[in-house]
Amino acid sequence: MPTTLTLADHLQRRDEIGDARPHRLRVFRLCREEGLKLAEAVKAYRASCRSKWAPVVLTLMGPPVEGRLRDLHPVPPTISSDDIHQQLVVEVLEAALRMPLPQDPLMVGPAILSRASQAVSRRLGRELRRQQRQDHAVEEES
């Protein structure tokens, strides 16, 4: 018969052995007015002069992007916090340009942030796995 772990037991066990699963990312929501402004700015970014609208999109996405940066950790020595910030900004603009937009304009911001942070998380994961393979190969040579 399987034993049931309490939340405290699970957290303690996770701390002891480590949790390989990605942690659930925080959800950042803009207020209604900012969400509607962002939806309009994204539409304008897609339809007209991107160099004019990119700063507007990034300004409106600033607080959620800054918050999400706390969930994304550097992979030294190759990927620094600055690299992550820069890549997240690029991915936000890429998502704003290319992803299908949700019907609800208030969900545009969370959808863009989710897509962008997923791309950055995947890149960090690939680099971490590459380093682990490299470390393992060096250990085998020794």
C-alpha positions in Angstrom: 0.0 0.0 0.0 1.6 3.3 -1.0 2.3 5.9 1.7 0.9 9.4 1.4 3.4 12.2 1.8 2.4 15.4 3.3 3.4 18.7 1.7 6.1 19.2 4.3 7.5 15.6 3.7 7.5 16.3 -0.1 9.4 19.6 0.3 11.9 18.1 2.7 12.5 15.1 0.4 12.8 17.4 -2.6 15.4 19.4 -0.7 17.3 16.3 0.3 17.5 14.6 -3.2 16.8 17.6 -5.4 13.9 18.0 -7.7 14.7 17.6 -11.4 11.3 18.8 -12.5 11.1 22.4 -13.5 9.5 24.6 -10.9 6.2 26.1 -11.7 6.7 29.6 -13.0 4.8 32.5 -11.4 2.0 34.0 -13.4 2.3 37.8 -14.0 -0.8 39.7 -15.0 -1.1 43.2 -16.2 -4.0 45.4 -15.0 -6.9 45.6 -17.4 -5.8 49.0 -18.9 -2.2 47.9 -19.4 -3.3 44.6 -20.9 -5.5 46.3 -23.4 -2.7 48.7 -24.3 -0.3 45.8 -24.7 -2.7 44.0 -27.1 -3.0 47.1 -29.2 0.7 47.7 -29.2 1.3 44.1 -30.3 -1.1 44.5 -33.1 0.6 47.7 -34.2 4.1 46.0 -33.8 2.9 43.3 -36.2 1.3 45.7 -38.7 3.6 48.6 -39.0 7.1 50.0 -38.1 8.6 47.5 -35.7 11.4 49.8 -34.6 8.7 52.2 -33.4 6.5 49.7 -31.5 9.2 47.4 -30.1 10.1 49.8 -27.2 6.4 50.3 -26.5 5.8 46.5 -26.2 8.9 46.1 -24.1 7.9 48.9 -21.8 4.5 47.4 -21.2 6.1 43.9 -20.7 8.8 45.3 -18.4 7.4 44.4 -15.0 6.4 40.8 -16.0 9.8 40.3 -17.7 11.7 41.5 -14.7 9.6 39.2 -12.5 10.2 36.2 -14.7 13.9 36.8 -14.6 13.9 35.7 -11.0 12.7 32.3 -12.2 15.5 31.8 -14.7 19.0 31.1 -13.4 22.3 31.5 -15.1 24.4 28.5 -16.2 28.0 29.5 -15.5 30.4 30.0 -17.1 28.6 30.3 -20.4 25.2 31.9 -19.7 25.1 34.9 -17.4 22.1 36.8 -15.9 22.7 39.5 -18.5 22.6 36.9 -21.3 19.3 35.6 -19.9 17.8 39.1 -19.8 18.9 39.8 -23.3 17.5 36.5 -24.6 14.2 37.0 -22.8 13.8 40.4 -24.4 14.5 38.9 -27.9 12.1 36.1 -27.3 9.3 38.5 -26.1 9.6 40.4 -29.3 9.7 37.2 -31.4 6.6 35.9 -29.6 4.8 39.2 -30.0 5.6 39.1 -33.7 4.9 35.4 -34.6 2.8 33.5 -32.1 -1.0 33.2 -32.6 -2.6 35.7 -30.3 -5.3 34.7 -27.8 -8.9 35.9 -28.4 -8.9 37.6 -25.0 -6.7 40.7 -25.3 -6.0 40.5 -21.5 -4.3 37.2 -22.1 -1.8 38.5 -24.7 0.8 39.5 -22.1 0.7 36.2 -20.2 0.8 34.3 -23.5 3.8 36.2 -24.8 5.7 35.9 -21.5 4.9 32.2 -21.3 6.2 31.5 -24.9 9.3 33.7 -24.4 10.2 32.2 -21.0 9.7 28.7 -22.4 12.2 29.3 -25.2 14.8 30.7 -22.7 14.2 27.8 -20.3 14.8 25.3 -23.1 18.0 27.1 -24.1 19.2 27.0 -20.5 18.3 23.3 -20.2 20.2 22.5 -23.4 23.3 24.3 -22.1 23.1 22.6 -18.7 22.8 19.1 -20.3 25.7 20.0 -22.7 27.9 20.9 -19.7 26.9 17.7 -17.8 27.8 15.6 -20.8 31.1 17.4 -21.1 31.8 16.9 -17.4 30.9 13.3 -17.7 33.3 12.8 -20.7 36.1 14.5 -18.8 35.6 12.2 -15.8 35.6 9.1 -18.0 39.0 10.2 -19.5 40.6 10.6 -16.1 
